[in-house]
C-alpha cells in the first residue's frame, strides 16, 4: 500500500464519513486466540489438537487452523495429524490503529497516554508495521509505515491534548450516576447524590434538601447529555476504524486509549462494534488512562475530597462501572484491558506481543439458532497453567 493511499484512508476515517453497516449473518466464525503461559508471555507453535472451541457450551469441530508467529502459519488442511506441532514461518504484516480518545481523556490522563504511545513507537513497534493514529478533537488522522514515518508520528503524539471535562464544582455527578438518573430514573442514586451534595460539597446552613435535589437533577441532565455525545463520537470512530482494518492484510489490532465510558444497554453501536470486530478479525484493546484508582471517584491527583468508609466502598464500585462500556468492547472482542496501573507502556508491550504470536481457529456455527441472540464462545487449550485470551462471543444473524 502506497503512502498516498495510507494518508487517503486516514483522511476518510477522520472526516466522520457515514458509518458503514455490517452483515450480521455468519457462515464461518474465525476466533483469534492468544495463549499465554505462567510468565504471561504468548506461547508459540501449539498444534491444532491442543485447542477446543465451544459455542454455548457445545464443542464445535475446528475446520480451519493457523498458528502464527514464532512458528510459521499452518492451515488445517496441511496438518496431517491433529496433534502435530506447527513448523516455522515469519509473522505476517501488522497494522496497529491507535485511537487517542481525547474527549474521554483529561489533560493529566492524556500525558500518561502520550508517554506510553511514544515508548511503544520507539521500543515495541517494528520495521514494516503500519501505524494509524486517530485523535478526532486534536484533528489528527495519520497512517504511516515504520521506520520511515516514526519521527513524524512521534511529533504528532507530543502535541496531543485531552479535552475531557472534570466538574470540580458541586454538585459532583459522575457519568454513571447521571446515566442511572436520566435513563433508569433511579431514585436511590438521586437521594445518595443529594446526601453527598449536602454533606461534602455545599454544606448549606439551612439544609435546603429540595434546592439541592433540583441542582443535582440539573447537573445530572447536563453530564448525561455531554457523555452521550462524547460516547457516540468515540463509537462512531471505532466503527469506521474497524471497517478500514477489515480491508487490510495481516495482523490487525485496535488500541483504544481512554478513561472509558459507562455502559448503555440502549446503545446499539456496542452491538454493531462486536460484529465489526468479528468481521475485521481485529481485537480491541483498552488502555485505561485513569492509572491507579482511589476509593473515591473524585479523590485523585485532580481532586481532593473527604469520604466516609461506606461512601468509599460504594464509590469504588461506581468507579469500576464507569468504564464498563469500554470494557465490554475489549472483552467481547478478545482484547486486553490494561487497568489500575501507572505503567501503561507495559500494557502496550503485551498488546504488541499478542500481535506477534497468535492462533486463528475457524468453525461452522450451528444451524437453526434464534437470530440476533448473543452466542457465547469459549476456547480451551490442553496445557497445564496455560490461559487463553479470545473473544467472548458474537451476535448470530
C-alpha positions as CSV (number, residue, x, y, z in Angstrom):
1,X,0.0,0.0,0.0
2,X,1.5,3.4,-1.0
3,X,2.0,6.2,1.4
4,X,-0.6,8.3,-0.6
5,X,-3.2,5.6,-0.2
6,X,-2.5,5.3,3.5
7,X,-3.0,9.0,4.0
8,X,-6.2,9.0,2.0
9,X,-7.6,6.2,4.2
10,X,-6.7,8.2,7.3
11,X,-8.4,11.3,6.0
12,X,-11.6,9.4,5.2
13,X,-11.6,7.9,8.7
14,X,-11.1,11.3,10.4
15,X,-13.7,13.1,8.3
16,X,-16.6,11.4,10.0
17,X,-17.9,9.8,6.9
18,X,-21.2,7.8,7.0
19,X,-20.8,4.8,9.4
20,X,-20.7,1.5,7.4
21,X,-23.2,-1.2,8.0
22,X,-22.2,-4.8,8.7
23,X,-23.8,-8.0,7.6
24,X,-24.9,-10.0,10.7
25,X,-25.1,-13.5,9.1
26,X,-22.0,-15.6,9.8
27,X,-21.1,-18.6,7.7
28,X,-17.7,-19.2,9.3
29,X,-16.7,-18.0,12.7
30,X,-13.0,-17.2,13.0
31,X,-11.7,-16.9,16.5
32,X,-8.5,-15.1,17.3
33,X,-6.8,-16.7,20.3
34,X,-3.7,-15.8,22.2
35,X,-2.3,-18.4,24.6
36,X,-0.1,-17.2,27.5
37,X,2.0,-19.2,29.9
38,X,2.6,-18.8,33.6
39,X,5.0,-16.0,32.9
40,X,2.3,-14.1,31.0
41,X,4.2,-14.4,27.6
42,X,2.4,-15.7,24.5
43,X,3.1,-19.4,23.7
44,X,4.1,-20.2,20.1
45,X,4.0,-23.4,18.0
46,X,1.0,-25.1,19.6
47,X,-0.8,-27.8,17.5
48,X,-4.4,-27.7,16.4
49,X,-5.1,-30.7,18.6
50,X,-4.3,-28.6,21.7
51,X,-7.4,-26.4,21.1
52,X,-11.1,-26.9,21.7
53,X,-13.9,-24.4,20.8
54,X,-17.3,-24.4,22.4
55,X,-20.3,-22.3,21.3
56,X,-22.9,-22.0,24.1
57,X,-21.2,-24.8,25.9
58,X,-21.2,-27.3,23.0
59,X,-17.9,-28.4,21.4
60,X,-17.6,-27.4,17.7
61,X,-15.3,-29.1,15.1
62,X,-12.4,-26.9,14.1
63,X,-12.4,-26.6,10.3
64,X,-9.5,-24.1,9.8
65,X,-6.4,-23.5,11.8
66,X,-3.5,-21.2,11.6
67,X,-0.6,-20.9,14.0
68,X,1.1,-17.5,13.5
69,X,4.4,-16.1,14.9
70,X,7.3,-17.9,16.4
71,X,6.4,-20.7,14.1
72,X,5.0,-20.5,10.6
73,X,1.3,-20.4,9.7
74,X,-0.1,-23.9,9.2
75,X,-3.5,-24.3,7.7
76,X,-5.9,-27.1,8.8
77,X,-5.7,-29.0,5.5
78,X,-1.9,-29.0,5.8
79,X,-1.9,-30.6,9.3
80,X,-1.8,-34.4,8.7
81,X,-2.0,-35.3,12.4
82,X,-4.2,-33.1,14.7
83,X,-1.7,-33.3,17.5
84,X,1.3,-32.3,15.3
85,X,3.2,-29.1,16.2
86,X,3.3,-26.2,13.8
87,X,6.5,-25.7,11.8
88,X,8.4,-22.3,11.5
89,X,7.5,-19.1,9.4
90,X,7.5,-15.3,9.7
91,X,4.7,-13.3,11.3
92,X,2.5,-11.5,8.7
93,X,2.5,-7.7,8.5
94,X,0.9,-5.9,11.4
95,X,-1.3,-2.9,11.5
96,X,-1.9,-1.0,14.8
97,X,-4.8,1.5,14.9
98,X,-4.1,3.8,17.9
99,X,-7.3,5.7,18.9
100,X,-6.5,8.6,21.3
101,X,-9.9,9.1,22.8
102,X,-9.3,12.8,23.6
103,X,-13.0,13.5,24.5
104,X,-12.6,11.0,27.3
105,X,-9.1,12.0,28.5
106,X,-8.3,14.8,30.9
107,X,-5.0,16.6,30.5
108,X,-3.1,14.6,33.1
109,X,-4.5,11.3,31.6
110,X,-3.5,12.4,28.1
111,X,0.1,13.0,29.3
112,X,0.3,9.4,30.6
113,X,-1.1,8.0,27.4
114,X,1.3,10.1,25.3
115,X,4.3,8.8,27.2
116,X,3.1,5.2,26.7
117,X,2.5,5.7,22.9
118,X,5.9,7.3,22.4
119,X,7.6,4.4,24.2
120,X,5.5,1.9,22.1
121,X,6.5,3.6,18.9
122,X,10.2,3.7,19.9
123,X,10.7,0.3,21.6
124,X,7.9,-2.1,20.6
125,X,6.7,-1.2,17.1
126,X,8.8,-2.9,14.4
127,X,10.0,-2.1,10.9
128,X,7.2,-2.8,8.4
129,X,4.4,-2.2,10.9
130,X,1.7,0.1,9.7
131,X,0.7,2.6,12.4
132,X,-2.6,4.6,12.3
133,X,-3.1,7.4,14.9
134,X,-6.5,8.9,15.3
135,X,-7.3,11.8,17.7
136,X,-10.5,13.4,16.4
137,X,-10.7,16.5,18.7
138,X,-7.0,17.1,18.0
139,X,-7.7,16.9,14.3
140,X,-5.1,14.2,13.9
141,X,-5.7,11.4,11.4
142,X,-2.4,9.8,10.2
143,X,-1.4,6.5,8.8
144,X,2.2,5.7,8.2
145,X,4.7,2.8,7.9
146,X,7.7,2.2,10.1
147,X,10.5,3.0,10.3
148,X,10.3,6.0,7.8
149,X,7.2,7.5,9.5
150,X,8.3,7.2,13.1
151,X,9.8,10.6,13.6
152,X,6.7,12.5,12.2
153,X,4.4,10.3,14.2
154,X,6.3,11.0,17.5
155,X,6.0,14.7,16.8
156,X,2.2,14.3,16.4
157,X,1.9,12.3,19.6
158,X,3.8,15.1,21.5
159,X,1.2,17.7,20.5
160,X,-1.9,15.7,21.6
161,X,-4.2,17.1,24.3
162,X,-7.0,15.7,26.4
163,X,-10.3,17.6,26.3
164,X,-12.5,15.7,28.8
165,X,-14.4,17.9,31.3
166,X,-13.8,17.4,35.0
167,X,-16.5,19.0,37.1
168,X,-14.9,20.3,40.2
169,X,-17.8,22.5,41.4
170,X,-20.7,21.0,43.3
171,X,-22.9,19.1,42.9
172,X,-20.5,16.4,41.5
173,X,-22.2,13.8,39.4
174,X,-20.3,11.1,37.6
175,X,-21.2,9.8,34.1
176,X,-22.5,6.5,35.5
177,X,-24.6,8.3,38.2
178,X,-26.0,10.6,35.5
179,X,-26.9,7.6,33.3
180,X,-28.7,5.9,36.2
181,X,-30.7,9.0,36.9
182,X,-31.6,10.0,33.3
183,X,-32.2,6.6,31.8
184,X,-33.4,4.4,34.7
185,X,-34.8,7.2,36.9
186,X,-33.1,5.6,39.8
187,X,-34.4,7.4,43.0
188,X,-31.7,5.8,45.2
189,X,-28.9,7.3,43.1
190,X,-30.6,10.7,43.2
191,X,-31.1,10.5,47.0
192,X,-27.4,9.5,47.5
193,X,-26.2,12.4,45.4
194,X,-28.4,14.8,47.4
195,X,-26.9,13.5,50.6
196,X,-23.4,13.8,49.2
197,X,-24.0,17.3,48.0
198,X,-25.3,18.5,51.4
199,X,-22.6,16.7,53.4
200,X,-19.5,17.2,51.4
201,X,-20.0,20.0,48.8
202,X,-22.5,22.8,49.5
203,X,-22.7,22.4,53.3
204,X,-25.6,25.0,53.5
205,X,-26.6,26.1,56.9
206,X,-30.3,25.6,56.3
207,X,-30.0,22.2,54.7
208,X,-32.2,23.1,51.7
209,X,-32.9,19.5,50.6
210,X,-35.3,20.4,47.7
211,X,-33.0,23.0,46.4
212,X,-30.1,20.5,46.4
213,X,-32.3,18.0,44.6
214,X,-33.1,20.4,41.8
215,X,-29.4,21.2,41.4
216,X,-28.5,17.5,41.4
217,X,-31.1,16.8,38.7
218,X,-29.9,19.7,36.5
219,X,-26.3,18.6,36.8
220,X,-27.2,15.0,36.0
221,X,-29.0,16.1,32.8
222,X,-26.0,18.2,31.8
223,X,-23.5,15.4,32.4
224,X,-25.6,12.8,30.7
225,X,-26.1,14.9,27.5
226,X,-22.3,15.6,27.3
227,X,-21.4,12.0,28.0
228,X,-23.8,10.6,25.4
229,X,-22.5,12.8,22.7
230,X,-18.8,12.0,23.5
231,X,-19.6,8.3,23.6
232,X,-21.4,8.4,20.3
233,X,-18.4,10.1,18.6
234,X,-16.0,7.6,20.0
235,X,-18.1,4.6,19.0
236,X,-18.5,6.0,15.5
237,X,-14.8,6.4,15.1
238,X,-14.2,2.9,16.3
239,X,-16.7,1.5,13.9
240,X,-15.1,3.3,10.9
241,X,-11.7,2.2,12.0
242,X,-12.7,-1.5,12.2
243,X,-14.3,-1.2,8.8
244,X,-10.9,0.1,7.4
245,X,-8.9,-2.6,9.3
246,X,-11.0,-5.3,7.8
247,X,-9.8,-4.4,4.3
248,X,-6.1,-4.8,5.2
249,X,-3.9,-8.0,5.1
250,X,-2.0,-9.4,8.0
251,X,-2.5,-8.9,11.7
252,X,-4.9,-6.1,12.7
253,X,-5.0,-4.5,16.2
254,X,-7.1,-1.6,17.5
255,X,-5.9,0.1,20.7
256,X,-8.4,2.5,22.5
257,X,-6.6,4.8,24.9
258,X,-9.3,6.2,27.0
259,X,-10.6,6.8,30.6
260,X,-13.6,4.7,29.5
261,X,-17.3,5.4,29.4
262,X,-20.4,4.0,31.0
263,X,-22.3,1.0,29.6
264,X,-25.6,1.9,28.0
265,X,-27.7,-1.0,27.0
266,X,-29.7,1.2,24.7
267,X,-26.6,2.0,22.6
268,X,-26.9,-0.2,19.5
269,X,-23.4,0.6,18.4
270,X,-21.9,-1.5,21.1
271,X,-23.5,-4.5,19.4
272,X,-22.6,-3.4,15.9
273,X,-19.0,-2.9,17.1
274,X,-18.9,-6.5,18.3
275,X,-20.0,-7.6,14.8
276,X,-17.4,-5.3,13.1
277,X,-14.6,-6.6,15.3
278,X,-15.6,-10.2,14.3
279,X,-15.7,-9.4,10.6
280,X,-12.4,-7.5,10.7
281,X,-10.8,-10.1,13.0
282,X,-9.3,-7.2,15.0
283,X,-9.4,-7.3,18.8
284,X,-10.0,-4.1,20.6
285,X,-7.5,-3.4,23.5
286,X,-8.4,-0.9,26.1
287,X,-5.6,1.2,27.6
288,X,-7.3,2.7,30.7
289,X,-5.7,6.1,31.3
290,X,-7.0,6.6,34.8
291,X,-4.0,5.0,36.4
292,X,-4.1,3.7,40.0
293,X,-7.5,4.2,41.4
294,X,-8.5,5.6,44.7
295,X,-11.7,4.6,46.5
296,X,-13.4,7.9,45.9
297,X,-14.4,8.8,42.3
298,X,-13.4,12.5,42.9
299,X,-10.3,11.8,45.0
300,X,-7.3,11.6,42.7
301,X,-4.5,13.8,41.5
302,X,-7.0,16.3,40.2
303,X,-9.4,16.4,43.2
304,X,-9.2,16.2,46.9
305,X,-12.3,15.2,48.8
306,X,-13.0,13.6,52.1
307,X,-15.2,10.5,52.2
308,X,-16.6,8.0,54.7
309,X,-15.7,4.3,54.7
310,X,-19.2,3.5,53.5
311,X,-19.1,6.0,50.7
312,X,-15.7,4.9,49.7
313,X,-16.9,1.3,49.2
314,X,-19.9,2.5,47.1
315,X,-17.7,4.9,45.1
316,X,-15.1,2.2,44.3
317,X,-17.9,0.0,42.8
318,X,-19.2,3.1,40.8
319,X,-15.7,3.8,39.6
320,X,-15.3,0.3,38.2
321,X,-18.7,0.6,36.4
322,X,-17.8,4.0,35.0
323,X,-15.7,2.3,32.2
324,X,-18.0,-0.7,31.7
325,X,-18.9,0.3,28.2
326,X,-15.3,0.4,27.0
327,X,-14.6,-2.8,29.0
328,X,-17.3,-4.7,27.1
329,X,-15.8,-3.7,23.8
330,X,-12.4,-5.1,24.7
331,X,-13.6,-8.3,26.4
332,X,-16.2,-9.2,23.8
333,X,-13.5,-8.9,21.0
334,X,-10.8,-10.8,22.9
335,X,-8.7,-7.8,23.7
336,X,-6.7,-6.8,26.7
337,X,-7.9,-4.4,29.4
338,X,-4.9,-2.5,30.9
339,X,-6.3,-1.1,34.1
340,X,-5.3,0.2,37.5
341,X,-1.7,0.7,36.5
342,X,0.5,3.7,36.0
343,X,2.8,1.7,33.7
344,X,0.8,1.9,30.5
345,X,3.9,1.1,28.5
346,X,3.9,-2.5,29.9
347,X,0.3,-2.9,28.7
348,X,1.2,-1.8,25.2
349,X,4.1,-4.2,25.2
350,X,1.7,-7.0,26.0
351,X,-0.5,-5.8,23.1
352,X,2.5,-5.9,20.7
353,X,3.3,-9.4,21.8
354,X,-0.2,-10.7,21.1
355,X,0.2,-9.2,17.6
356,X,3.2,-11.4,17.1
357,X,2.2,-14.8,18.4
358,X,-1.5,-16.0,18.0
359,X,-3.8,-18.6,16.5
360,X,-6.7,-18.4,14.2
361,X,-9.4,-21.1,14.6
362,X,-12.4,-21.4,12.4
363,X,-15.7,-23.3,12.8
364,X,-19.1,-23.5,11.2
365,X,-21.7,-22.1,13.6
366,X,-24.6,-24.5,14.5
367,X,-27.7,-24.0,12.3
368,X,-31.2,-23.3,13.5
369,X,-30.3,-20.9,16.3
370,X,-32.5,-17.9,17.0
371,X,-31.3,-14.9,15.0
372,X,-30.0,-11.8,16.9
373,X,-29.1,-13.7,20.0
374,X,-25.6,-13.4,21.6
375,X,-23.7,-16.7,21.2
376,X,-21.1,-17.4,23.8
377,X,-17.7,-18.7,22.6
378,X,-15.1,-20.4,24.8
379,X,-11.7,-21.5,23.7
380,X,-9.9,-24.1,25.7
381,X,-6.3,-25.4,25.5
382,X,-5.0,-28.7,26.9
383,X,-1.8,-27.3,28.5
384,X,-1.4,-27.1,32.3
385,X,-1.1,-23.5,33.5
386,X,-1.9,-22.0,30.1
387,X,-4.5,-19.3,29.7
388,X,-6.4,-18.4,26.5
389,X,-7.5,-14.9,25.6
390,X,-10.2,-14.9,22.9
391,X,-13.4,-13.1,22.1
392,X,-16.4,-13.9,24.3
393,X,-18.9,-14.4,21.5
394,X,-20.9,-12.9,18.7
395,X,-24.4,-11.9,17.7
396,X,-25.9,-14.5,15.4
397,X,-27.9,-13.4,12.4
